[in-house]
Amino acid sequence: MKTYKTRYLFLLLILGACSSKSVSPGMTLLTGLNGYHDEMERLEGQEARWPERQKVGNTIRTTFLMTMGGSKEFNRLVELDVKRREYLIALKANSLRPDRAAEVKQELVGIDADIEALATIVKGQLAARSISQSEPQPQQVIEGVATVGLLTMAIDNFSPNIARDVAVPNINVGGYTVIDQKNITLVKTPQGQTFRCTTVLVEEEGAGLNCAPVLVK
């Protein structure tokens, strides 16, 4: 335990020393979440690669800890997501006895319900931790709204019931509309103004978000 705490403090010092104004914890976490989902999809076609899937789960839990301070609900969410994927892979491969397969299918119902409940809690935690407690500048408001919206949609991707055929994912955040167009993110204000946001990746530091108003000609 002492060794773990020492390493954790050391990593915090590194992050603090290397961080730049263009990097934000929320966007750094978002990059990790998107990488988690992509990597899990890449690995799920091969039943024998379960150790790699476990490592991917451990990595995103560490990323959450380093960017948002940790969350037992998020840790449990990832644990269940990994378990659910392993069950689905085993069912698809027909590697379970019929009686065990029936048990797994029943257990999946409970896992899906738990994931939905945990995702709701985690989204609330992320919203609270991503919004500045001080008086934010207008630019910070837009960047904060975009970050919360993108993180919310990333957590929604854990849900087995989410509609994945939406052409352009979007979400409402406090009256603002956040539209995820993959390469860029649009934020529409309640007053009708639109901002265009791009993700900035800073090598060995993390990710940030730059937003600028879309000029109407």
Kinemage of the C-alpha trace (Angstrom):
@kinemage 1
@onewidth
@group {chain A} dominant
@subgroup {mainchain}
@vectorlist {calphas} color= white
{ca met a 1} P 0.000 0.000 0.000
{ca lys a 2} L 2.833 2.379 0.885
{ca thr a 3} L 4.542 1.675 -2.448
{ca tyr a 4} L 1.312 2.381 -4.356
{ca lys a 5} L 0.797 5.698 -2.573
{ca thr a 6} L 4.392 6.729 -3.281
{ca arg a 7} L 4.011 5.958 -6.981
{ca tyr a 8} L 0.678 7.802 -7.096
{ca leu a 9} L 2.146 10.948 -5.551
{ca phe a 10} L 5.113 10.741 -7.920
{ca leu a 11} L 2.773 10.584 -10.929
{ca leu a 12} L 0.831 13.562 -9.637
{ca leu a 13} L 4.027 15.564 -9.392
{ca ile a 14} L 4.922 14.638 -12.956
{ca leu a 15} L 1.492 15.661 -14.233
{ca gly a 16} L 1.656 18.927 -12.358
{ca ala a 17} L 5.099 19.736 -13.683
{ca cys a 18} L 4.271 18.850 -17.291
{ca ser a 19} L 0.737 20.202 -17.538
{ca ser a 20} L 0.026 23.116 -19.859
{ca lys a 21} L -2.865 25.506 -20.126
{ca ser a 22} L -4.125 23.723 -23.260
{ca val a 23} L -4.579 20.426 -21.398
{ca ser a 24} L -7.678 19.680 -19.358
{ca pro a 25} L -8.433 16.661 -17.137
{ca gly a 26} L -11.833 16.166 -18.761
{ca met a 27} L -10.547 16.042 -22.322
{ca thr a 28} L -7.627 13.848 -21.293
{ca leu a 29} L -10.095 11.408 -19.752
{ca leu a 30} L -12.287 11.595 -22.857
{ca thr a 31} L -9.353 10.590 -25.039
{ca gly a 32} L -8.777 7.626 -22.735
{ca leu a 33} L -12.450 6.613 -22.786
{ca asn a 34} L -12.602 6.709 -26.578
{ca gly a 35} L -9.419 4.651 -26.722
{ca tyr a 36} L -10.893 2.156 -24.245
{ca his a 37} L -14.036 1.604 -26.308
{ca asp a 38} L -12.064 1.327 -29.576
{ca glu a 39} L -9.529 -1.122 -28.141
{ca met a 40} L -12.186 -3.301 -26.528
{ca glu a 41} L -14.051 -3.559 -29.821
{ca arg a 42} L -10.802 -4.504 -31.555
{ca leu a 43} L -10.057 -7.259 -29.053
{ca glu a 44} L -13.512 -8.728 -28.546
{ca gly a 45} L -13.328 -10.933 -31.600
{ca gln a 46} L -10.676 -13.143 -29.992
{ca glu a 47} L -11.666 -15.075 -26.881
{ca ala a 48} L -8.071 -15.906 -25.881
{ca arg a 49} L -7.064 -12.251 -25.584
{ca trp a 50} L -8.833 -11.742 -22.261
{ca pro a 51} L -5.593 -10.726 -20.439
{ca glu a 52} L -5.263 -7.767 -22.824
{ca arg a 53} L -8.868 -6.756 -22.206
{ca gln a 54} L -8.201 -6.834 -18.469
{ca lys a 55} L -5.189 -4.556 -18.967
{ca val a 56} L -7.246 -2.102 -21.012
{ca gly a 57} L -9.777 -1.961 -18.173
{ca asn a 58} L -7.041 -1.329 -15.619
{ca thr a 59} L -5.592 1.447 -17.772
{ca ile a 60} L -8.833 3.419 -18.051
{ca arg a 61} L -9.400 3.120 -14.287
{ca thr a 62} L -5.936 4.583 -13.722
{ca thr a 63} L -6.655 7.369 -16.222
{ca phe a 64} L -9.842 8.269 -14.340
{ca leu a 65} L -7.947 8.311 -11.059
{ca met a 66} L -5.231 10.595 -12.408
{ca thr a 67} L -7.623 13.031 -14.117
{ca met a 68} L -10.723 13.088 -11.926
{ca gly a 69} L -9.518 11.788 -8.577
{ca gly a 70} L -11.047 8.347 -8.784
{ca ser a 71} L -14.530 6.947 -8.366
{ca lys a 72} L -15.593 3.596 -6.946
{ca glu a 73} L -18.677 3.774 -9.171
{ca phe a 74} L -16.545 4.221 -12.284
{ca asn a 75} L -14.255 1.375 -11.227
{ca arg a 76} L -17.272 -0.879 -10.778
{ca leu a 77} L -18.699 0.279 -14.118
{ca val a 78} L -15.526 -0.750 -15.934
{ca glu a 79} L -15.346 -4.026 -14.007
{ca leu a 80} L -18.886 -4.918 -15.090
{ca asp a 81} L -18.278 -3.779 -18.649
{ca val a 82} L -15.244 -6.065 -18.953
{ca lys a 83} L -17.175 -8.942 -17.370
{ca arg a 84} L -20.127 -8.381 -19.702
{ca arg a 85} L -17.859 -8.407 -22.743
{ca glu a 86} L -16.229 -11.668 -21.631
{ca tyr a 87} L -19.642 -13.275 -21.186
{ca leu a 88} L -20.793 -12.152 -24.633
{ca ile a 89} L -17.573 -13.385 -26.232
{ca ala a 90} L -17.975 -16.783 -24.546
{ca leu a 91} L -21.610 -17.047 -25.637
{ca lys a 92} L -20.725 -16.140 -29.215
{ca ala a 93} L -17.952 -18.751 -29.248
{ca asn a 94} L -20.282 -21.436 -27.835
{ca ser a 95} L -17.599 -22.299 -25.290
{ca leu a 96} L -20.006 -22.735 -22.356
{ca arg a 97} L -22.065 -25.720 -21.286
{ca pro a 98} L -25.787 -25.237 -21.994
{ca asp a 99} L -26.655 -24.872 -18.318
{ca arg a 100} L -23.835 -22.372 -17.740
{ca ala a 101} L -24.842 -20.435 -20.865
{ca ala a 102} L -28.375 -20.100 -19.455
{ca glu a 103} L -26.966 -18.813 -16.156
{ca val a 104} L -24.761 -16.278 -17.958
{ca lys a 105} L -27.685 -14.952 -20.001
{ca gln a 106} L -29.670 -14.430 -16.804
{ca glu a 107} L -26.717 -12.768 -15.096
{ca leu a 108} L -26.295 -10.413 -18.054
{ca val a 109} L -29.740 -8.973 -17.366
{ca gly a 110} L -28.610 -7.889 -13.905
{ca ile a 111} L -25.255 -6.623 -15.201
{ca asp a 112} L -26.987 -4.462 -17.811
{ca ala a 113} L -29.216 -2.911 -15.134
{ca asp a 114} L -26.234 -2.230 -12.859
{ca ile a 115} L -24.295 -0.616 -15.718
{ca glu a 116} L -27.200 1.736 -16.434
{ca ala a 117} L -27.429 2.768 -12.778
{ca leu a 118} L -23.672 3.251 -12.374
{ca ala a 119} L -23.393 5.224 -15.626
{ca thr a 120} L -25.988 7.700 -14.327
{ca ile a 121} L -23.973 8.265 -11.141
{ca val a 122} L -20.674 8.629 -13.005
{ca lys a 123} L -22.129 11.167 -15.440
{ca gly a 124} L -23.206 13.290 -12.486
{ca gln a 125} L -19.728 13.041 -10.969
{ca leu a 126} L -18.068 14.077 -14.221
{ca ala a 127} L -20.368 17.050 -14.693
{ca ala a 128} L -19.612 18.292 -11.174
{ca arg a 129} L -15.844 17.853 -11.574
{ca ser a 130} L -15.602 19.321 -15.089
{ca ile a 131} L -17.306 22.639 -14.389
{ca ser a 132} L -15.205 25.401 -12.824
{ca gln a 133} L -16.263 26.411 -9.331
{ca ser a 134} L -14.974 29.959 -9.862
{ca glu a 135} L -16.532 32.563 -12.131
{ca pro a 136} L -15.731 31.155 -15.577
{ca gln a 137} L -14.960 33.273 -18.614
{ca pro a 138} L -17.353 32.922 -21.589
{ca gln a 139} L -14.777 30.808 -23.430
{ca gln a 140} L -14.430 28.516 -20.422
{ca val a 141} L -18.199 28.069 -20.296
{ca ile a 142} L -18.285 26.795 -23.887
{ca glu a 143} L -15.293 24.525 -23.372
{ca gly a 144} L -16.785 23.208 -20.121
{ca val a 145} L -20.155 22.512 -21.736
{ca ala a 146} L -18.494 20.741 -24.666
{ca thr a 147} L -16.368 18.640 -22.320
{ca val a 148} L -19.342 17.612 -20.176
{ca gly a 149} L -21.369 16.740 -23.260
{ca leu a 150} L -18.612 14.652 -24.820
{ca leu a 151} L -17.859 12.859 -21.538
{ca thr a 152} L -21.553 12.114 -21.037
{ca met a 153} L -21.797 10.549 -24.488
{ca ala a 154} L -18.619 8.546 -23.838
{ca ile a 155} L -20.091 7.132 -20.614
{ca asp a 156} L -23.353 6.421 -22.458
{ca asn a 157} L -21.305 4.121 -24.711
{ca phe a 158} L -21.012 1.710 -21.777
{ca ser a 159} L -24.767 1.206 -21.914
{ca pro a 160} L -25.891 -1.882 -23.834
{ca asn a 161} L -29.199 -0.146 -24.589
{ca ile a 162} L -27.836 2.989 -26.256
{ca ala a 163} L -28.921 3.641 -29.832
{ca arg a 164} L -25.723 3.266 -31.858
{ca asp a 165} L -27.230 4.104 -35.245
{ca val a 166} L -27.485 7.847 -34.577
{ca ala a 167} L -25.808 9.575 -37.510
{ca val a 168} L -24.594 12.566 -35.493
{ca pro a 169} L -24.567 12.036 -31.692
{ca asn a 170} L -25.755 15.052 -29.749
{ca ile a 171} L -26.816 15.928 -26.212
{ca asn a 172} L -28.331 18.841 -24.296
{ca val a 173} L -26.235 20.319 -21.478
{ca gly a 174} L -27.969 23.065 -19.521
{ca gly a 175} L -29.717 24.508 -22.558
{ca tyr a 176} L -26.652 24.147 -24.803
{ca thr a 177} L -26.580 21.544 -27.563
{ca val a 178} L -23.359 19.592 -27.968
{ca ile a 179} L -22.948 17.845 -31.330
{ca asp a 180} L -20.177 15.292 -31.754
{ca gln a 181} L -18.964 15.222 -35.355
{ca lys a 182} L -15.888 13.136 -34.452
{ca asn a 183} L -13.285 15.461 -35.958
{ca ile a 184} L -14.930 18.548 -34.483
{ca thr a 185} L -17.532 19.329 -31.837
{ca leu a 186} L -20.216 21.973 -32.262
{ca val a 187} L -21.802 23.792 -29.332
{ca lys a 188} L -25.009 25.731 -29.912
{ca thr a 189} L -25.890 28.240 -27.202
{ca pro a 190} L -29.436 28.978 -25.999
{ca gln a 191} L -29.124 32.307 -27.856
{ca gly a 192} L -28.495 30.522 -31.152
{ca gln a 193} L -24.758 31.140 -31.492
{ca thr a 194} L -22.590 28.243 -32.637
{ca phe a 195} L -19.052 27.439 -31.507
{ca arg a 196} L -16.662 25.081 -33.258
{ca cys a 197} L -14.397 23.070 -30.953
{ca thr a 198} L -11.364 20.994 -31.846
{ca thr a 199} L -9.469 18.554 -29.658
{ca val a 200} L -5.828 19.381 -29.027
{ca leu a 201} L -3.491 16.486 -28.211
{ca val a 202} L -0.338 17.421 -26.312
{ca glu a 203} L 2.282 14.677 -26.435
{ca glu a 204} L 3.014 13.117 -23.028
{ca glu a 205} L 0.626 15.564 -21.333
{ca gly a 206} L -2.957 14.894 -22.371
{ca ala a 207} L -5.668 16.610 -24.344
{ca gly a 208} L -7.472 19.926 -24.373
{ca leu a 209} L -10.193 21.724 -26.272
{ca asn a 210} L -10.098 24.905 -28.315
{ca cys a 211} L -13.437 26.533 -29.119
{ca ala a 212} L -14.110 29.499 -31.380
{ca pro a 213} L -17.367 31.107 -32.555
{ca val a 214} L -18.592 30.257 -36.017
{ca leu a 215} L -18.816 33.533 -37.911
{ca val a 216} L -22.038 34.119 -39.796
{ca lys a 217} L -21.420 35.633 -43.211
